[in-house]
Amino acid sequence: MTKTVNWLSICVFFVSGLFVQTVEAQASKTIESITNSHQINIAYRDAPPFSYKTADGKVVGYVIDLCNVIVSDISKHLNIRDLKVNYIDNKYLPERDELLRDQKVDMICSVNANVAEWKNLADYSIPYTYSWTRFATLKDKKITNIEQLAGHTVSVTAGSVDSIALNKANRELGLNILVITTPTMEKAFALMHDGTTSAAFINDISLKEIIEAQTDKSSFYISAKGVGKPQFFVILLPHGDNEFKSLVNQSLCKIRNSHDFAKIHDIWFNSPIPYLKLNLKSPFSEEMEQELALNGNCNPVTKITTNE
């Protein structure tokens, strides 16, 4: 974790001089609440390497690192030196909607994509990475494409972007797949592992992490072709609070425009994952940089003012 802390320190220092414009703070319910309470509420769920709680109680992960930098910027902007972060465990994905609807959180820092189906509940930050929905099967089933799953039973996390992609493909291809929904990705995978379902549909980053953690990891096949469109992962924000969203995006843009953005990515995707010691061997690529540039505009970069 020393590596992570060092890179984050470098990132905060380095990117602080990148802004070229100034955006004055405007009234917002979220900003007002943070200012009055000196607290910010962040939801996460167990989804390494994006977010997870370690055995000693620390909440860590790739998007948690990004959100910590954002919190630091917000703290400086609001001149709150003792800003406290409250981590809220969004243990089961379906509970996410309640957290958003009841405005119990200021940011959801975990695996969430910018799909239209959630637009009535939340606003989205610009994306920070992307993946595809893919399916995993047992190799001995010799299933290599989604068409071979016609008439089969499969598993997927309830309320996930993977379930949206699966259900859309099921309808459009007329596959008559029976879909079992589960509260977690791990449960969806376990149903496939024990033979209850023929395949589990999960984003390919999380799928690789889950398989790497298995003792029989060579027993599984991951589909070569993604289902639907690529998923662009974002931070979920309170619906309709444009001022707070602007602050978050300004901070995330300066991280993305930093030379250290790729290094932060590689800590979690191309090195042993802190505390878990699994390596996904997925370095930051030129393709990823281009996709993020096309799907999350950071120009012109703006500046968060501070009251120091």
URGIVEN-V302439 format. One record per helix or strand of 3 or more residues. SS is the DSSP state (hx for helix, st for strand). FROM is the first residue (numbers start at 1). TO is the last residue. Records with the same first field share a line. If there is no record, write none. Layout:
BEGIN
SS=FROM-TO / FROM-TO
END
This chain:
BEGIN
hx=2-15 / 29-37 / 62-77 / 93-101 / 116-118 / 139-141 / 146-149 / 161-173 / 185-193 / 204-212 / 217-219 / 242-256 / 261-269 / 286-295
st=39-44 / 51-53 / 84-89 / 122-124 / 129-138 / 153-157 / 178-182 / 199-203 / 220-222 / 227-233 / 236-238
END
